[in-house]
Amino acid sequence: MPVAAWIRQYPRWVTEPETPAPDAPTPSSPPSVAFAYALGRFLLTPLARVLYRPKITGRENVPRTGPVIFASNHLSFIDSIAIPVASPRNVRFLAKATYFEGTGVGTWFSRTFFTALGATPVRRGAGQAALDALDQQKQLLEAGEAIALYPEGTRSLDGRLYKGRTGVAFLALQTGAPVVPVGLVGTNEAMPVGAKFPRLRPRVTIAFGAPIDVSAHGPATSGRARRLATDQIMAAIHELSGQELAHAYNEVPAHTPIERIKQVLPHERR
């Protein structure tokens, strides 16, 4: 292979996941999945509101129909429960494929629980795995659904708000879906990282901001447009959450040589 071609392919090779991503699901859910989600939302929403008495503001800002992207800060595992519970419409989000895999009672419970929350399994990783995840989300938006995403990429362990990755902006620019910023407060205290069960105190706040149309920044193919749109979204989240700004990306610690190479190579943080 010529040197120039090798250089172009090298970043793709080192960011390719070790295991292939699962096939993207079709936008329409099977009846059993739709029923599980409807039942889970019917049972979980009133129970969570009674137990935790969350403070919910800005529900009027959420479009009741059509594609919507909820872009939220990420503090705790229960963020993916808090948003569907507070939202006036059904919300879909991506969850690690490992929550749906395996055998036994524990796996059955995990799979049933996340299905009831509207979760879609995805294989985490960079390269093709990241593109597959974006494609899954695009299909859901094109089907007129609402999805929830965390621009920071992973949970904030110190409570600060980290720089946003551009995947959310890419989807918004590509599909034309409005972005509703979400500010979560107190979820990291209700269920800190490492805790097995949530606490009943303190009270959690979920704030929905006004929808953002990012189309003025330019096309989805423009890196500058994606960056500017991402910064606008993160500024809106910051206004709602009031967190201290980290002014850095929330990088997962590298444990292998390949992971360290991924982090130092120039790449856009989707």
RARA-V228169 format. One record per residue. N is the residue number from 1. SS is DSSP state (hx for helix, st for strand, lp for the rest). OMEGA is omega in whole degrees, 0 to 359 (NA if undefined). NEAR is the number of other C-alpha atoms within 12 Angstrom. Layout:
# RARA-V228169
n=N ss=SS omega=OMEGA near=NEAR
n=N ss=SS omega=OMEGA near=NEAR
This chain:
# RARA-V228169
n=1 ss=lp omega=178 near=9
n=2 ss=lp omega=183 near=8
n=3 ss=hx omega=182 near=9
n=4 ss=hx omega=179 near=9
n=5 ss=hx omega=179 near=11
n=6 ss=hx omega=180 near=13
n=7 ss=hx omega=180 near=14
n=8 ss=hx omega=183 near=13
n=9 ss=hx omega=188 near=16
n=10 ss=hx omega=179 near=21
n=11 ss=hx omega=180 near=24
n=12 ss=hx omega=181 near=23
n=13 ss=hx omega=186 near=20
n=14 ss=hx omega=177 near=28
n=15 ss=hx omega=179 near=31
n=16 ss=lp omega=180 near=26
n=17 ss=lp omega=181 near=23
n=18 ss=lp omega=178 near=17
n=19 ss=lp omega=183 near=16
n=20 ss=lp omega=178 near=20
n=21 ss=lp omega=179 near=28
n=22 ss=lp omega=179 near=25
n=23 ss=lp omega=180 near=18
n=24 ss=lp omega=181 near=28
n=25 ss=lp omega=174 near=24
n=26 ss=lp omega=183 near=17
n=27 ss=lp omega=181 near=23
n=28 ss=lp omega=182 near=20
n=29 ss=lp omega=173 near=23
n=30 ss=lp omega=181 near=13
n=31 ss=hx omega=182 near=12
n=32 ss=hx omega=179 near=16
n=33 ss=hx omega=179 near=25
n=34 ss=hx omega=179 near=23
n=35 ss=hx omega=180 near=18
n=36 ss=hx omega=180 near=24
n=37 ss=hx omega=180 near=30
n=38 ss=hx omega=180 near=24
n=39 ss=hx omega=180 near=22
n=40 ss=hx omega=179 near=28
n=41 ss=hx omega=180 near=34
n=42 ss=hx omega=183 near=20
n=43 ss=hx omega=188 near=18
n=44 ss=hx omega=186 near=25
n=45 ss=hx omega=180 near=29
n=46 ss=hx omega=180 near=19
n=47 ss=hx omega=180 near=17
n=48 ss=hx omega=181 near=27
n=49 ss=hx omega=178 near=27
n=50 ss=hx omega=184 near=15
n=51 ss=hx omega=189 near=18
n=52 ss=hx omega=180 near=30
n=53 ss=lp omega=183 near=21
n=54 ss=lp omega=174 near=31
n=55 ss=st omega=184 near=26
n=56 ss=st omega=179 near=29
n=57 ss=st omega=173 near=26
n=58 ss=lp omega=179 near=23
n=59 ss=hx omega=179 near=26
n=60 ss=hx omega=179 near=18
n=61 ss=hx omega=184 near=25
n=62 ss=lp omega=175 near=32
n=63 ss=lp omega=184 near=29
n=64 ss=lp omega=179 near=20
n=65 ss=lp omega=177 near=19
n=66 ss=lp omega=182 near=23
n=67 ss=lp omega=179 near=33
n=68 ss=st omega=174 near=42
n=69 ss=st omega=171 near=51
n=70 ss=st omega=179 near=54
n=71 ss=st omega=189 near=52
n=72 ss=st omega=166 near=47
n=73 ss=lp omega=187 near=54
n=74 ss=lp omega=184 near=47
n=75 ss=lp omega=190 near=37
n=76 ss=lp omega=175 near=34
n=77 ss=lp omega=185 near=32
n=78 ss=lp omega=175 near=34
n=79 ss=hx omega=181 near=41
n=80 ss=hx omega=171 near=38
n=81 ss=hx omega=183 near=40
n=82 ss=hx omega=183 near=46
n=83 ss=hx omega=177 near=52
n=84 ss=hx omega=180 near=40
n=85 ss=hx omega=183 near=37
n=86 ss=hx omega=186 near=37
n=87 ss=lp omega=177 near=37
n=88 ss=lp omega=179 near=22
n=89 ss=lp omega=180 near=30
n=90 ss=lp omega=182 near=38
n=91 ss=lp omega=175 near=42
n=92 ss=st omega=176 near=45
n=93 ss=st omega=181 near=38
n=94 ss=st omega=177 near=36
n=95 ss=st omega=180 near=34
n=96 ss=st omega=181 near=25
n=97 ss=hx omega=181 near=28
n=98 ss=hx omega=177 near=22
n=99 ss=hx omega=185 near=25
n=100 ss=lp omega=188 near=27
n=101 ss=lp omega=176 near=22
n=102 ss=lp omega=180 near=14
n=103 ss=lp omega=178 near=13
n=104 ss=lp omega=183 near=11
n=105 ss=hx omega=181 near=12
n=106 ss=hx omega=179 near=15
n=107 ss=hx omega=177 near=18
n=108 ss=hx omega=179 near=17
n=109 ss=hx omega=180 near=17
n=110 ss=hx omega=181 near=24
n=111 ss=hx omega=180 near=29
n=112 ss=hx omega=181 near=26
n=113 ss=hx omega=183 near=27
n=114 ss=hx omega=175 near=35
n=115 ss=hx omega=179 near=37
n=116 ss=hx omega=178 near=33
n=117 ss=lp omega=181 near=40
n=118 ss=lp omega=183 near=38
n=119 ss=st omega=175 near=40
n=120 ss=st omega=182 near=41
n=121 ss=st omega=177 near=31
n=122 ss=st omega=176 near=33
n=123 ss=lp omega=182 near=32
n=124 ss=lp omega=177 near=29
n=125 ss=lp omega=179 near=28
n=126 ss=lp omega=177 near=33
n=127 ss=lp omega=184 near=29
n=128 ss=hx omega=179 near=28
n=129 ss=hx omega=179 near=29
n=130 ss=hx omega=179 near=31
n=131 ss=hx omega=178 near=30
n=132 ss=hx omega=179 near=29
n=133 ss=hx omega=178 near=35
n=134 ss=hx omega=181 near=36
n=135 ss=hx omega=176 near=29
n=136 ss=hx omega=181 near=34
n=137 ss=hx omega=178 near=44
n=138 ss=hx omega=179 near=36
n=139 ss=hx omega=179 near=27
n=140 ss=hx omega=179 near=36
n=141 ss=hx omega=179 near=36
n=142 ss=hx omega=176 near=25
n=143 ss=lp omega=177 near=22
n=144 ss=lp omega=182 near=27
n=145 ss=lp omega=176 near=32
n=146 ss=st omega=179 near=40
n=147 ss=st omega=178 near=46
n=148 ss=st omega=182 near=41
n=149 ss=st omega=178 near=43
n=150 ss=lp omega=182 near=45
n=151 ss=lp omega=179 near=42
n=152 ss=lp omega=177 near=39
n=153 ss=lp omega=180 near=31
n=154 ss=lp omega=184 near=32
n=155 ss=lp omega=175 near=31
n=156 ss=lp omega=182 near=35
n=157 ss=lp omega=181 near=25
n=158 ss=lp omega=177 near=20
n=159 ss=lp omega=179 near=29
n=160 ss=lp omega=178 near=26
n=161 ss=st omega=184 near=38
n=162 ss=lp omega=179 near=34
n=163 ss=lp omega=181 near=34
n=164 ss=lp omega=173 near=43
n=165 ss=lp omega=195 near=36
n=166 ss=lp omega=182 near=38
n=167 ss=hx omega=180 near=39
n=168 ss=hx omega=180 near=50
n=169 ss=hx omega=178 near=50
n=170 ss=hx omega=180 near=42
n=171 ss=hx omega=181 near=45
n=172 ss=hx omega=180 near=43
n=173 ss=hx omega=183 near=35
n=174 ss=hx omega=185 near=29
n=175 ss=hx omega=184 near=31
n=176 ss=lp omega=181 near=29
n=177 ss=lp omega=175 near=35
n=178 ss=st omega=179 near=38
n=179 ss=st omega=175 near=45
n=180 ss=st omega=178 near=44
n=181 ss=st omega=181 near=46
n=182 ss=st omega=175 near=47
n=183 ss=st omega=178 near=41
n=184 ss=st omega=180 near=46
n=185 ss=st omega=174 near=39
n=186 ss=lp omega=180 near=34
n=187 ss=hx omega=178 near=39
n=188 ss=hx omega=176 near=32
n=189 ss=hx omega=178 near=28
n=190 ss=hx omega=176 near=30
n=191 ss=lp omega=179 near=28
n=192 ss=lp omega=176 near=26
n=193 ss=lp omega=181 near=23
n=194 ss=lp omega=179 near=16
n=195 ss=lp omega=181 near=15
n=196 ss=lp omega=182 near=12
n=197 ss=lp omega=178 near=15
n=198 ss=lp omega=175 near=27
n=199 ss=lp omega=178 near=20
n=200 ss=lp omega=176 near=19
n=201 ss=lp omega=6 near=19
n=202 ss=lp omega=179 near=20
n=203 ss=lp omega=182 near=26
n=204 ss=lp omega=177 near=37
n=205 ss=st omega=175 near=32
n=206 ss=st omega=183 near=39
n=207 ss=st omega=177 near=37
n=208 ss=st omega=180 near=40
n=209 ss=st omega=179 near=35
n=210 ss=st omega=180 near=28
n=211 ss=st omega=181 near=30
n=212 ss=st omega=173 near=36
n=213 ss=lp omega=185 near=26
n=214 ss=lp omega=186 near=32
n=215 ss=hx omega=182 near=27
n=216 ss=hx omega=182 near=19
n=217 ss=hx omega=180 near=27
n=218 ss=lp omega=182 near=22
n=219 ss=lp omega=179 near=23
n=220 ss=lp omega=180 near=27
n=221 ss=lp omega=182 near=19
n=222 ss=lp omega=177 near=20
n=223 ss=hx omega=179 near=23
n=224 ss=hx omega=179 near=20
n=225 ss=hx omega=179 near=27
n=226 ss=hx omega=181 near=33
n=227 ss=hx omega=180 near=31
n=228 ss=hx omega=179 near=28
n=229 ss=hx omega=178 near=37
n=230 ss=hx omega=180 near=41
n=231 ss=hx omega=177 near=30
n=232 ss=hx omega=179 near=32
n=233 ss=hx omega=181 near=45
n=234 ss=hx omega=177 near=42
n=235 ss=hx omega=179 near=31
n=236 ss=hx omega=177 near=31
n=237 ss=hx omega=180 near=42
n=238 ss=hx omega=179 near=35
n=239 ss=hx omega=181 near=25
n=240 ss=hx omega=186 near=30
n=241 ss=hx omega=181 near=32
n=242 ss=lp omega=182 near=22
n=243 ss=lp omega=170 near=26
n=244 ss=lp omega=181 near=20
n=245 ss=st omega=181 near=24
n=246 ss=lp omega=181 near=20
n=247 ss=lp omega=179 near=16
n=248 ss=lp omega=175 near=16
n=249 ss=lp omega=178 near=25
n=250 ss=lp omega=184 near=29
n=251 ss=lp omega=173 near=25
n=252 ss=lp omega=180 near=18
n=253 ss=lp omega=179 near=13
n=254 ss=lp omega=182 near=13
n=255 ss=lp omega=181 near=12
n=256 ss=lp omega=177 near=12
n=257 ss=hx omega=180 near=13
n=258 ss=hx omega=179 near=20
n=259 ss=hx omega=178 near=23
n=260 ss=hx omega=178 near=16
n=261 ss=hx omega=180 near=20
n=262 ss=hx omega=186 near=29
n=263 ss=hx omega=182 near=24
n=264 ss=hx omega=178 near=17
n=265 ss=lp omega=175 near=18
n=266 ss=lp omega=177 near=13
n=267 ss=lp omega=178 near=19
n=268 ss=lp omega=185 near=24
n=269 ss=lp omega=177 near=33
n=270 ss=lp omega=NA near=34
